[in-house]
Each structure stands twice: as C-alpha cells, then as structure tokens.
Amino acid sequence: MDYRSPLAKVRGLGSAKSGTSHWWMQRVTAVVLIPLSYWLITFLSLSFHAPYQHIIAWLIVPLNTVCIIAWMLAAFYHAALGLQVVIEDYVADEGVKIIAVWTVNISFFMLVLVALVAVFRILLIG
C-alpha cells in the first residue's frame, strides 16, 4: 500500500532509505566511544602529569596508538553525524541546509586529518 500522493511520486519525494543507517552509525560510534574513552582519559592524564618522554613512550605502544586513533575517528564521525541531524532538523532553507551539512562534513574531515597527522608526527619524531 502506497501512502504518497501522485505529486509526491512524480517529484520523487519520500524516504531516501538512508535514515536507518545514519541512526545505526550514531549508536555504533557512541558504543565504540565508551571503551575507547579509557585511552583518551589515560592520555589526557599523562599529558597533564607526566613528562614528555613518558607520554611518547606510552603512545608508541601499538595498542595505545591504535586506540587513540580509533577514538579520534569515531569521535569526529559521531560529532559530524550529530551535527548533521541538528542541521537537518532545525534549518528550514534547503540550500542553506545542504551547504551547512557539507561545511560540517568537510570541517570534521579536516579536523580528523590534522589530529591524525599530529599523532603520526609524534610517533615519527618522538
């Protein structure tokens, strides 16, 4: 049974079939961030209290490096998904909405890129 009007069918209005995956990715990244936040808290604690060489020694351990990088990827992706939902819900003009979503996505991509470069630079220079 189809509940769309004939005009909506012609215009192609209706479900884009992508909302469920967006919703699931928000939940998956939220759950992934819970255990990964342990490494972030440990890293921040070391950053405030330990000498630089101790922080580098901790970060060089492969498990710590992978977890910090995974946290960065998940956190920035989760934030981008959340802001996209806010923009889609509260911005009325379609043109502004599209530009805002693209701006958020590009901004978070650049931020995660800078964060990854910083971690790899620390690892390589030590």
BADO-420657 format. One record per residue: residue number from 0; residue in three letters; x, y, z of N, C-alpha, C, O in turn. Coordinates in nm, 3 decimals, decimal comma. Last residue first. Layout:
N
resi resn nc1 nc2 nc3 cac1 cac2 cac3 cc1 cc2 cc3 oc1 oc2 oc3
NUM ALA X Y Z X Y Z X Y Z X Y Z
...
END
This chain:
126
resi resn nc1 nc2 nc3 cac1 cac2 cac3 cc1 cc2 cc3 oc1 oc2 oc3
125 GLY 5,907 1,156 1,776 5,931 1,103 1,911 5,999 1,201 1,995 6,028 1,174 2,111
124 ILE 5,864 1,148 1,503 5,969 1,234 1,557 6,008 1,189 1,697 6,126 1,185 1,732
123 LEU 5,662 0,954 1,476 5,780 0,951 1,391 5,896 1,033 1,447 6,011 0,992 1,439
122 LEU 5,468 1,014 1,672 5,526 0,879 1,664 5,656 0,877 1,584 5,751 0,808 1,621
121 ILE 5,409 1,278 1,612 5,465 1,245 1,744 5,533 1,110 1,739 5,641 1,091 1,795
120 ARG 5,300 1,236 1,359 5,421 1,318 1,374 5,488 1,291 1,509 5,610 1,283 1,517
119 PHE 5,076 1,088 1,420 5,183 1,025 1,343 5,312 1,105 1,350 5,421 1,048 1,348
118 VAL 4,930 1,286 1,561 4,969 1,161 1,626 5,085 1,095 1,551 5,182 1,052 1,613
117 ALA 4,903 1,485 1,363 4,969 1,515 1,489 5,016 1,387 1,559 5,128 1,381 1,610
116 VAL 4,757 1,350 1,167 4,892 1,397 1,135 4,969 1,426 1,263 5,088 1,396 1,272
115 LEU 4,519 1,319 1,310 4,597 1,202 1,270 4,741 1,240 1,235 4,834 1,169 1,271
114 ALA 4,439 1,588 1,336 4,465 1,508 1,455 4,548 1,384 1,422 4,639 1,349 1,497
113 VAL 4,403 1,658 1,066 4,504 1,728 1,146 4,539 1,647 1,271 4,656 1,637 1,308
112 LEU 4,190 1,482 1,009 4,315 1,473 0,935 4,429 1,540 1,012 4,539 1,486 1,021
111 VAL 3,993 1,576 1,174 4,046 1,442 1,199 4,177 1,422 1,125 4,266 1,353 1,174
110 LEU 3,958 1,831 1,053 3,999 1,819 1,192 4,058 1,681 1,223 4,160 1,671 1,291
109 MET 3,869 1,763 0,795 3,997 1,834 0,812 4,047 1,823 0,956 4,167 1,807 0,978
108 PHE 3,627 1,642 0,864 3,728 1,566 0,791 3,865 1,631 0,807 3,965 1,563 0,831
107 PHE 3,496 1,856 0,980 3,534 1,744 1,064 3,635 1,654 0,995 3,720 1,594 1,061
106 SER 3,468 2,020 0,749 3,538 2,067 0,869 3,584 1,952 0,956 3,699 1,949 1,001
105 ILE 3,312 1,861 0,579 3,448 1,898 0,539 3,530 1,944 0,659 3,648 1,911 0,671
104 ASN 3,077 1,845 0,735 3,150 1,725 0,696 3,293 1,755 0,656 3,386 1,683 0,695
103 VAL 3,004 2,118 0,758 3,033 2,037 0,878 3,115 1,915 0,841 3,213 1,884 0,909
102 THR 2,965 2,178 0,487 3,065 2,251 0,566 3,104 2,173 0,690 3,222 2,162 0,724
101 TRP 2,752 2,009 0,425 2,881 1,992 0,357 2,992 2,061 0,435 3,102 2,007 0,447
100 VAL 2,557 2,122 0,594 2,597 1,982 0,612 2,732 1,956 0,546 2,817 1,889 0,604
99 ALA 2,542 2,383 0,484 2,582 2,363 0,624 2,628 2,220 0,648 2,729 2,198 0,716
98 ILE 2,449 2,333 0,223 2,580 2,397 0,244 2,630 2,374 0,386 2,749 2,349 0,406
97 ILE 2,200 2,222 0,286 2,299 2,144 0,212 2,438 2,201 0,232 2,534 2,127 0,254
96 LYS 2,078 2,440 0,421 2,093 2,310 0,486 2,201 2,227 0,418 2,286 2,168 0,485
95 VAL 2,067 2,637 0,229 2,150 2,659 0,348 2,178 2,527 0,418 2,288 2,504 0,468
94 GLY 1,883 2,508 0,057 2,016 2,546 0,011 2,113 2,566 0,127 2,226 2,518 0,124
93 GLU 1,651 2,475 0,219 1,723 2,358 0,165 1,865 2,392 0,121 1,958 2,315 0,144
92 ASP 1,572 2,629 0,521 1,607 2,652 0,381 1,694 2,538 0,329 1,798 2,508 0,387
91 ALA 1,564 2,543 0,792 1,448 2,528 0,704 1,486 2,538 0,556 1,434 2,461 0,475
90 VAL 1,727 2,364 1,035 1,748 2,460 0,926 1,639 2,438 0,822 1,623 2,327 0,770
89 TYR 1,670 2,159 1,216 1,641 2,297 1,253 1,668 2,401 1,147 1,635 2,518 1,167
88 ASP 1,728 1,901 1,116 1,606 1,923 1,192 1,571 2,071 1,208 1,452 2,104 1,213
87 GLU 1,972 1,923 0,985 1,856 1,877 0,909 1,725 1,904 0,982 1,622 1,929 0,918
86 ILE 2,133 2,005 1,203 2,112 2,093 1,087 1,988 2,052 1,010 1,907 2,137 0,974
85 VAL 2,117 1,775 1,365 2,071 1,905 1,416 2,042 2,001 1,300 1,940 2,069 1,300
84 VAL 2,232 1,586 1,193 2,094 1,569 1,237 2,037 1,702 1,288 1,923 1,736 1,258
83 GLN 2,491 1,692 1,176 2,409 1,678 1,055 2,262 1,664 1,091 2,176 1,724 1,027
82 LEU 2,581 1,663 1,435 2,556 1,797 1,383 2,473 1,794 1,255 2,393 1,885 1,230
81 GLY 2,599 1,379 1,442 2,510 1,452 1,532 2,479 1,591 1,482 2,363 1,634 1,486
80 LEU 2,796 1,328 1,248 2,661 1,272 1,233 2,561 1,349 1,319 2,451 1,379 1,274
79 ALA 3,013 1,462 1,364 2,962 1,506 1,234 2,820 1,453 1,210 2,735 1,525 1,158
78 ALA 3,046 1,310 1,598 3,011 1,452 1,607 2,954 1,504 1,476 2,857 1,580 1,476
77 HIS 3,118 1,065 1,486 2,998 1,074 1,569 2,952 1,220 1,580 2,832 1,249 1,571
76 TYR 3,360 1,137 1,365 3,250 1,087 1,283 3,117 1,099 1,358 3,016 1,139 1,301
75 PHE 3,510 1,208 1,590 3,483 1,308 1,488 3,367 1,265 1,398 3,285 1,348 1,358
74 ALA 3,508 0,960 1,730 3,456 1,082 1,791 3,422 1,188 1,686 3,316 1,250 1,693
73 ALA 3,628 0,775 1,554 3,489 0,755 1,600 3,430 0,884 1,655 3,313 0,914 1,629
72 LEU 3,885 0,889 1,521 3,798 0,863 1,406 3,652 0,852 1,448 3,563 0,910 1,386
71 MET 3,975 0,896 1,791 3,965 1,018 1,711 3,870 0,999 1,593 3,783 1,083 1,569
70 TRP 3,969 0,624 1,859 3,886 0,720 1,932 3,867 0,847 1,850 3,756 0,899 1,840
69 ALA 4,160 0,524 1,683 4,021 0,478 1,670 3,927 0,574 1,743 3,817 0,602 1,695
68 ILE 4,385 0,653 1,791 4,343 0,682 1,654 4,198 0,640 1,632 4,121 0,713 1,568
67 ILE 4,389 0,530 2,043 4,376 0,676 2,033 4,329 0,715 1,892 4,243 0,801 1,878
66 CYS 4,422 0,260 1,966 4,302 0,302 2,040 4,282 0,453 2,034 4,168 0,499 2,021
65 VAL 4,671 0,264 1,838 4,551 0,223 1,764 4,425 0,270 1,835 4,331 0,316 1,770
64 THR 4,835 0,344 2,055 4,826 0,424 1,932 4,698 0,391 1,855 4,626 0,481 1,813
63 ASN 4,801 0,133 2,236 4,763 0,269 2,273 4,746 0,358 2,150 4,652 0,437 2,142
62 LEU 4,904 -0,080 2,085 4,765 -0,083 2,130 4,717 0,057 2,167 4,605 0,095 2,133
61 PRO 5,180 0,000 2,043 5,083 -0,012 1,933 4,936 -0,012 1,976 4,853 0,050 1,910
60 VAL 5,343 0,253 2,218 5,287 0,118 2,231 5,173 0,103 2,129 5,080 0,183 2,127
59 ILE 5,381 0,522 2,191 5,448 0,435 2,094 5,397 0,291 2,104 5,409 0,215 2,008
58 LEU 5,259 0,641 2,409 5,192 0,649 2,280 5,255 0,558 2,176 5,187 0,519 2,081
57 TRP 5,444 0,598 2,613 5,310 0,539 2,624 5,243 0,535 2,487 5,177 0,436 2,453
56 ALA 5,659 0,748 2,518 5,677 0,603 2,541 5,541 0,533 2,550 5,525 0,422 2,500
55 ILE 5,541 1,001 2,523 5,583 0,943 2,395 5,599 0,792 2,409 5,557 0,717 2,321
54 ILE 5,509 1,031 2,799 5,391 1,035 2,711 5,423 0,968 2,577 5,344 0,890 2,525
53 HIS 5,775 1,029 2,878 5,686 0,924 2,927 5,559 0,916 2,841 5,509 0,807 2,813
52 GLN 5,869 1,262 2,759 5,924 1,133 2,716 5,837 1,016 2,762 5,827 0,914 2,693
51 TYR 5,726 1,462 2,905 5,704 1,441 2,762 5,753 1,304 2,716 5,682 1,236 2,642
50 PRO 5,605 1,355 3,231 5,698 1,423 3,141 5,676 1,380 2,996 5,615 1,277 2,968
49 ALA 5,260 1,378 3,341 5,382 1,303 3,311 5,476 1,386 3,224 5,433 1,476 3,153
48 HIS 5,027 1,532 3,372 5,108 1,499 3,488 5,242 1,433 3,457 5,331 1,435 3,542
47 PHE 4,884 1,587 3,137 4,887 1,688 3,242 4,992 1,660 3,350 5,042 1,753 3,413
46 SER 4,919 1,360 2,982 4,954 1,490 2,926 4,966 1,598 3,034 5,048 1,689 3,022
45 LEU 4,809 1,160 3,142 4,954 1,163 3,120 4,998 1,300 3,069 5,104 1,350 3,107
44 SER 4,541 1,238 3,113 4,603 1,236 3,245 4,755 1,240 3,234 4,822 1,314 3,306
43 LEU 4,508 1,195 2,839 4,496 1,330 2,894 4,559 1,340 3,033 4,622 1,440 3,066
42 PHE 4,544 0,915 2,832 4,633 1,002 2,756 4,627 1,145 2,810 4,731 1,209 2,824
41 THR 4,328 0,831 2,993 4,465 0,798 3,031 4,564 0,891 2,961 4,658 0,940 3,024
40 ILE 4,118 0,927 2,836 4,135 0,977 2,972 4,277 0,950 3,022 4,338 1,035 3,085
39 LEU 4,160 0,774 2,603 4,166 0,919 2,597 4,189 0,977 2,737 4,271 1,068 2,753
38 TRP 4,123 0,517 2,700 4,255 0,554 2,647 4,268 0,706 2,639 4,375 0,760 2,665
37 TYR 3,851 0,533 2,771 3,951 0,498 2,873 4,090 0,543 2,826 4,167 0,600 2,904
36 SER 3,718 0,565 2,534 3,739 0,684 2,617 3,835 0,658 2,732 3,896 0,751 2,785
35 LEU 3,673 0,317 2,434 3,788 0,391 2,383 3,817 0,516 2,464 3,929 0,567 2,462
34 PRO 3,433 0,235 2,553 3,560 0,177 2,599 3,682 0,254 2,551 3,784 0,257 2,619
33 ILE 3,264 0,445 2,419 3,264 0,418 2,563 3,393 0,351 2,608 3,461 0,406 2,695
32 LEU 3,276 0,450 2,143 3,346 0,554 2,217 3,352 0,527 2,367 3,439 0,581 2,436
31 VAL 3,109 0,246 2,066 3,253 0,228 2,048 3,331 0,330 2,129 3,440 0,300 2,179
30 VAL 2,861 0,364 2,116 2,901 0,247 2,194 3,052 0,224 2,184 3,115 0,185 2,282
29 ALA 2,868 0,570 1,925 2,851 0,601 2,067 2,897 0,485 2,154 2,965 0,506 2,255
28 THR 2,888 0,428 1,687 3,000 0,512 1,728 2,990 0,551 1,875 3,091 0,563 1,943
27 VAL 2,634 0,302 1,696 2,757 0,222 1,694 2,875 0,306 1,740 2,954 0,261 1,822
26 ARG 2,459 0,521 1,685 2,458 0,433 1,801 2,587 0,352 1,810 2,642 0,335 1,918
25 GLN 2,524 0,633 1,437 2,532 0,715 1,558 2,540 0,626 1,681 2,618 0,653 1,772
24 MET 2,467 0,416 1,273 2,606 0,460 1,285 2,624 0,552 1,405 2,730 0,549 1,468
23 TRP 2,186 0,403 1,297 2,270 0,295 1,349 2,415 0,339 1,367 2,478 0,304 1,466
22 TRP 2,115 0,645 1,168 2,077 0,623 1,308 2,166 0,515 1,370 2,216 0,531 1,482
21 HIS 2,210 0,588 0,910 2,260 0,704 0,983 2,235 0,687 1,133 2,324 0,711 1,215
20 SER 2,053 0,370 0,843 2,198 0,352 0,856 2,260 0,468 0,931 2,354 0,448 1,008
19 THR 1,800 0,494 0,843 1,829 0,385 0,935 1,978 0,365 0,952 2,026 0,344 1,064
18 GLY 1,808 0,684 0,636 1,795 0,726 0,775 1,830 0,618 0,875 1,886 0,647 0,981
17 SER 1,802 0,607 0,378 1,933 0,616 0,439 1,926 0,655 0,586 2,028 0,658 0,654
16 LYS 1,574 0,617 0,216 1,622 0,486 0,262 1,761 0,492 0,325 1,831 0,391 0,326
15 ALA 1,441 0,840 0,160 1,563 0,820 0,083 1,631 0,689 0,122 1,734 0,654 0,065
14 SER 1,091 0,870 0,135 1,205 0,817 0,207 1,324 0,798 0,114 1,310 0,746 0,003
13 GLY 0,989 1,148 -0,064 0,965 1,032 0,019 1,093 0,987 0,084 1,193 1,060 0,086
12 LEU 0,954 1,259 -0,398 0,959 1,286 -0,255 0,928 1,159 -0,178 0,850 1,074 -0,222
11 GLY 0,944 1,266 -0,668 1,043 1,178 -0,607 1,056 1,202 -0,458 1,159 1,169 -0,398
10 ARG 0,753 1,396 -0,805 0,866 1,476 -0,758 0,976 1,389 -0,696 1,088 1,436 -0,674
9 VAL 0,573 1,184 -0,841 0,635 1,247 -0,957 0,759 1,325 -0,916 0,861 1,320 -0,986
8 LYS 0,498 1,130 -0,577 0,561 1,026 -0,658 0,635 1,086 -0,776 0,747 1,045 -0,808
7 ALA 0,376 1,369 -0,506 0,498 1,329 -0,435 0,571 1,220 -0,512 0,695 1,217 -0,512
6 LEU 0,154 1,354 -0,674 0,251 1,462 -0,692 0,384 1,428 -0,624 0,491 1,454 -0,678
5 PRO 0,014 1,133 -0,569 0,070 1,126 -0,704 0,175 1,234 -0,730 0,274 1,210 -0,799
4 SER 0,121 1,079 -0,225 0,031 1,137 -0,325 0,093 1,124 -0,464 0,215 1,105 -0,475
3 ARG 0,187 0,774 -0,052 0,232 0,900 -0,112 0,131 0,949 -0,215 0,065 0,869 -0,283
2 TYR 0,124 0,529 0,044 0,057 0,643 0,105 0,098 0,777 0,046 0,050 0,881 0,089
1 ASP 0,062 0,216 -0,087 0,143 0,336 -0,102 0,065 0,456 -0,049 -0,047 0,482 -0,093
0 MET 0,085 -0,117 0,000 0,000 0,000 0,000 0,089 0,123 0,000 0,183 0,132 0,079
END
